[in-house]
Amino acid sequence: MKIRKYIGTVMATLLLISCGGSAEKKTATPTTDGVVRVTTYDSQKFDADMYQAKEGLVKIEYLLDGFQSHTLVIEGMEDDFKLEVGDEKTALGEIELKAGRYILYCDIAGHRTSGMEAKLLVS
């Protein structure tokens, strides 16, 4: 009986680890060339929870590591900025931003609620 309980606990732990059960938040390291690089995966996640940029003209490179199409928009600026990846694995865009906090997300139905949302801190 104890062995079954132990095996069940081990299996549950492995399942959580393999499904990304970590609550660790990741901030992308600013690049030396000033380009904000956002990588997206088929798991409907970004490579970081927060990105950083300097105030002014912000260049964003959107990279697809997988096959599923995704978009990248800035909350409240959806008409001004939108990048799409899918058949093309890389998209590049730029937008003028003032210092502040912004939300990046994928606007394909269901993707944002699945976790495709991150912060952009502009200083």
C-alpha positions as CSV (number, residue, x, y, z in Angstrom):
1,M,0.0,0.0,0.0
2,K,2.8,2.4,0.9
3,I,4.5,1.6,-2.5
4,R,1.4,2.5,-4.4
5,K,1.1,5.8,-2.6
6,Y,4.8,6.6,-3.2
7,I,4.5,5.7,-6.9
8,G,1.4,7.9,-7.2
9,T,3.2,10.8,-5.6
10,V,6.2,10.4,-7.9
11,M,4.0,10.2,-10.9
12,A,2.0,13.4,-9.9
13,T,5.3,15.3,-9.4
14,L,6.7,14.2,-12.7
15,L,3.4,15.2,-14.4
16,L,3.5,18.7,-12.9
17,I,7.1,19.2,-13.9
18,S,6.6,18.1,-17.5
19,C,3.5,20.4,-17.8
20,G,5.4,23.4,-16.7
21,G,4.1,23.3,-13.1
22,S,6.8,25.8,-12.0
23,A,5.6,29.2,-10.7
24,E,9.0,30.7,-11.5
25,K,8.7,34.1,-13.4
26,K,11.3,34.8,-16.0
27,T,12.4,38.2,-17.2
28,A,14.1,38.5,-20.5
29,T,17.6,39.9,-20.4
30,P,17.9,43.2,-22.4
31,T,19.9,42.8,-25.6
32,T,22.9,44.8,-26.4
33,D,21.4,45.9,-29.8
34,G,18.2,47.2,-28.1
35,V,15.9,44.8,-29.9
36,V,13.3,43.2,-27.7
37,R,13.2,39.5,-28.7
38,V,10.1,37.5,-27.9
39,T,10.0,33.8,-28.6
40,T,6.8,31.9,-28.7
41,Y,6.2,28.1,-28.5
42,D,3.4,25.7,-29.6
43,S,2.6,25.3,-25.9
44,Q,1.0,28.8,-26.2
45,K,3.7,30.4,-24.0
46,F,6.3,33.1,-24.4
47,D,9.9,32.6,-23.4
48,A,9.6,35.2,-20.6
49,D,6.9,36.8,-18.4
50,M,8.5,40.3,-18.7
51,Y,10.6,42.1,-21.3
52,Q,12.4,45.5,-21.0
53,A,13.0,48.3,-23.5
54,K,14.1,51.9,-23.5
55,E,11.7,54.7,-24.1
56,G,11.4,55.9,-27.7
57,L,11.3,53.7,-30.9
58,V,11.0,50.2,-29.6
59,K,12.0,47.4,-32.0
60,I,10.5,44.0,-31.4
61,E,11.5,40.7,-33.1
62,Y,9.0,37.9,-32.8
63,L,10.4,34.4,-33.2
64,L,8.4,31.2,-33.6
65,D,9.9,28.0,-32.1
66,G,7.4,25.6,-33.4
67,F,4.7,25.3,-36.0
68,Q,1.5,26.9,-34.6
69,S,0.7,30.4,-35.9
70,H,0.7,33.3,-33.3
71,T,0.3,37.0,-33.2
72,L,1.9,39.6,-30.9
73,V,0.0,42.8,-30.1
74,I,0.2,45.5,-27.4
75,E,-2.9,45.9,-25.3
76,G,-4.6,49.1,-26.2
77,M,-2.5,49.5,-29.3
78,E,-3.8,46.6,-31.4
79,D,-4.5,48.8,-34.4
80,D,-1.0,50.3,-34.3
81,F,1.2,47.2,-33.7
82,K,0.7,43.6,-34.7
83,L,3.3,40.9,-35.6
84,E,2.4,37.5,-37.0
85,V,4.4,34.3,-37.2
86,G,3.5,31.0,-38.7
87,D,4.8,30.1,-42.2
88,E,7.3,32.9,-41.6
89,K,9.2,32.1,-38.4
90,T,10.3,35.6,-37.7
91,A,8.6,39.0,-37.8
92,L,10.0,42.4,-37.0
93,G,8.2,45.6,-36.1
94,E,8.7,48.9,-34.3
95,I,6.5,51.3,-32.3
96,E,7.1,54.5,-30.4
97,L,6.5,54.0,-26.7
98,K,6.7,56.2,-23.7
99,A,8.0,55.0,-20.3
100,G,5.4,52.8,-18.7
101,R,4.1,49.2,-18.4
102,Y,2.5,47.5,-21.3
103,I,0.9,44.1,-21.9
104,L,2.0,41.9,-24.8
105,Y,-0.3,39.1,-25.9
106,C,-1.4,36.8,-28.7
107,D,-4.9,37.8,-30.0
108,I,-5.7,34.5,-31.6
109,A,-8.9,33.1,-29.9
110,G,-8.0,31.3,-26.7
111,H,-4.3,31.9,-26.8
112,R,-4.2,34.8,-24.3
113,T,-6.3,32.8,-21.8
114,S,-3.9,29.9,-22.3
115,G,-1.0,32.0,-21.1
116,M,0.2,34.0,-24.0
117,E,0.6,37.2,-22.1
118,A,3.7,39.1,-20.9
119,K,4.6,42.5,-19.5
120,L,6.8,45.0,-21.4
121,L,8.5,47.5,-19.1
122,V,9.6,50.6,-20.9
123,S,12.0,53.0,-19.0
